[in-house]
Amino acid sequence: MITKRTLMVILQKILHSIDEGIHVINNEGITILYNEAMAELEGMAMEEVMGKNLLDVFPCLTEETSTLLKVLKTDYPIYNECQVYLNNQRKEINTINTTIPLYYENEKIGALEIAKNITKIKRLSDEIFRLQQALIKPEVKESKIRRYTFEDLVGKSPLFAKAIQLARRTAISSSNILVYGETGTGKELFAQSIHYHSDRSTKPFIAQNCAALPESLLEGILFGTTKGSFTGAIDRPGLFEQASGGTILLDEINSMGLQLQAKLLRVLQESNIRRIGGLKDIPINVRVIATTNEKPEELLEKGILRKDLYYRLKVVSINIPSLRERREDIGLLTDYFISKFNKKLNKEVWMISEEVKRDFINYEWPGNVRELENLIESAMNFIQDEHILVKEFFPEYIIKNDEDNYNDYRNPWIENQEEKSLPLKLQDIEEHYIRQVMTVFKGNITQAANKLGIKRQTLQHKLKKYSYKE
């Protein structure tokens, strides 16, 4: 049987092994438990805190600003509240605290606080505020910020064309939009295209990834803060105010906590925001585009996304197909990225080999268009004077080890050609195939002619016709 002493030893080991800071005070405000993680977080030695009054150790705190003393006084728990205070070396500490009253046999014996250190994240959020405020200045936007429009969306597959058509039609309205697409499908490109095709195009477009910051910081970034709302808080507009008249993109809305989702729902319903700690409602005129990389129906079933917020956002719903659902666009996208990185890297690449094309078509592309772009850029960093991207430039998981390049010949590029007459299409296919065979046989005309089943002189004539150069 485990004794109480053994349990206490186990509890002490657990408390001093976890990453979260633990601080417990009794009814007199005296510290009775203080673990190593909390000591490291606050930059204090344990002996400086244990057995001492909280306000003596942290003179910058008061009964009103200390979450521990506030809970001790009111008996109401506090969950995930941001606290900013100074330790006894006057060093600023930023934490997110969950604080609860402690009871034993229906009698209050003190208060417990579990704290996470967000000092670095707080500095990051301040920098995000500064940068985002700079981004909405017209002169910066014009010179440095890359704008995407519908002309930047590359693809002709029916599913992709349908998504673009729907986005174009809804761009002229001010209704909220919910965009679903797997990671790397181009959700922000769609959102920017909608904004810059609308009558809000001269107003700010501001994007915020909801998974990038803890909920308590994200709330301040979105809605702003009021001086005095918590220690260190200043009057600062949130992104909804900064995006006035324009569009705000809430990327990965499925990462937003349910509590903050409820506050966002109120903003969408009332068309006004209230800064943290503020008493005044501020009217806003902002179009919201939210994105999710998981199917909304599954998020609703799991309880990750509030139903009322889902229906408020889903005035218009746009589904962006994955790359494996639009394989006929892989050729177009490959040519587009080769052209892009030719300019960026000062290269002269013409195409990828037939073998690589075949394996691109058969690959599942879990990272979608972004993965394709990264692979092309990576491959083009390896080449020197070559003009063809061959399998050696790509990872093994993409390229099959197949000795015969033509047993499974497929030409996905055919479907991507503009409308042409049959003779011109046949000519394009002939040129394309001849170039690929010449590449495989490294310019050997005799071997290539044998593979093509034509005379050597005929092949020479065609090479001249198509301006072929090794």
Secondary structure, 3 states (H helix, E strand, C coil): CCCHHHHHHHHHHHHCCCCCEEEEEECCCEEEEECHHHHHHHCCCHHHHCCCEHHHHCCCCCCCCCHHHHHHHHCCCEEEEEEEEECCCCCEEEEEEEEEEEEECCEEEEEEEEEEECHHHHHHHHHHHHHHHHHCCHHHHHHHCCCCCHHHCCCCCHHHHHHHHHHHHHHCCCCCEEEECCCCCCHHHHHHHHHHCCCCCCCCEEEEECCCCCHHHHHHHHHCECCCCCCCCCCECCHHHHCCCCEEEEECHHHCCHHHHHHHHHHHHHCEECCECCCCCEECCCEEEEEECCCHHHHHHHCCCCHHHHHHHCCEEEECCCHHHCHHHHHHHHHHHHHHHHHHHCCCCCEECHHHHHHHHHCCCCCHHHHHHHHHHHHHHHCCCCCEECHHHCCCCCCCCCCCCCCCCCCHHHHHCCCCCHHHHHHHHHHHHHHHHHHHCCCCHHHHHHHHCCCHHHHHHHHHHCCCCC
